[in-house]
Amino acid sequence: MKIVEGKNIKRLKLVKLHKNIKCFAKFINMKKNSLIVSKQGTKINDLIFKELIKRGYSLEGNTRVWNIADSKLWYLTPEQAQAFLDLERSEGYQKEVIQKEIDLINKHIKEITEGIVKKPLNIIDLGCGDGKKAIIFIEQLKEKIKLRYCPIDISSYMVEKASNRIKNIYADEIVELKWNISDFENLENISLLLRQEEFTKNLNLLLGNTLGNFEINELLYEIRMSMTDGDMLLIGNGLDNSKIEEMLKSYNDEFNNQFLIKIIKQLGLNETDVEFGVRFNNSRVEIYYTLKNECKISFLDKSVIFNKGDQIIVAVSYKYNKDDFMSYLKMYFGDVRMFVSPDSSYALALCKK
Ligand SMILES: C[S@@+](CC[C@H](N)C(=O)[O-])C[C@H]1O[C@@H](n2cnc3c(N)ncnc32)[C@H](O)[C@@H]1O
């Protein structure tokens, strides 16, 4: 196996202001005895704190909603990344996401790969996680064409996991490896880097509900711009099949809490200060924490006071119905085929420019 050095061009650019902002956080310096003040010495993550300050809160009725849902904040530390991999192993996630997606890939692998031209191919695993799903594609293609596995992820922990997995399995075979630790915002540059040498064609994988964590137009645009004729994109995402309770069940889970509470803790709050919640709102699953008491957090010279009942949205996962999902994809890709799970709750979409 040939390993090519990857480039670490991670760009942790803070996201743009959310459209719904109505109010901004007020910085306060005064002391208030009734407040629970975050423990002195608690390590606050400046990126998460800045995101909170930047986005502020919006009012929904009388409730202040702080929306800091951004997948960039979920994998900042190895502990966070590992907590996601633990969540993936949980019974609910396995049943609702992993198995449905893997079953669909296995069932349609021939149709998915039949259009691939017989030239050296980059398998670009966008948001690779631990790389387990890429193996199905490598197994299907490795006897037919020369392959290079390219895990791309904002988390170095994930890139290492995926790279090691593929290195260990294909140690004696001719599957090359070229990794990149990067934000999806850099895809155009990365795809230029990857197209060098003989590997001029790309199969992009965007699996595991990753698209649902993003503003769909922004990410589809980024990916499309990184593709040339003959490249393919395979997306795996949950669908809204109108069974909201079932959909929420897989999110309302202690593993999910253990994954996302790490964001709350990096704001200097304690697990006991908040209550975990999940709801379906605005075509998306929202995962949020409700403040049980008034709380003050401080970082450098700034402080934020949360009121009792304030909500902090830490994650969203958009779910579209099949037709809406197809309409979005057709805005960016000329050729789209969709494969849907028997219960209509998960889709694989194969897109060509
Ligand atoms: C939901 S997981 C999916 C993992 C894997 N594809 C799977 O199917 O199991 C999303 C992955 O995307 C990565 N990720 C999240 N936001 C990202 C961003 N802005 N740029 C690059 N990678 C990102 C995460 O680190 C994580 O590995």
The ligand as an ORCA input file, in Angstrom:
! r2SCAN-3c Opt
* xyz 0 1
  C     -22.448     12.105     10.835
  S     -20.752     11.751     10.745
  C     -20.720     10.565      9.419
  C     -19.499      9.684      9.429
  C     -19.400      8.645      8.299
  N     -19.476      9.260      6.996
  C     -20.484      7.599      8.433
  O     -21.273      7.457      7.491
  O     -20.512      6.906      9.445
  C     -20.125     13.238     10.043
  C     -18.622     13.268      9.798
  O     -18.331     14.508      9.118
  C     -17.265     15.184      9.767
  N     -17.546     16.632      9.666
  C     -18.492     17.330     10.329
  N     -18.502     18.622      9.953
  C     -17.514     18.743      9.016
  C     -17.039     19.838      8.242
  N     -17.569     21.060      8.346
  N     -16.033     19.607      7.368
  C     -15.482     18.356      7.258
  N     -15.898     17.283      7.964
  C     -16.908     17.472      8.833
  C     -17.281     14.661     11.200
  O     -16.023     14.766     11.834
  C     -17.774     13.230     11.040
  O     -16.711     12.326     10.859
*
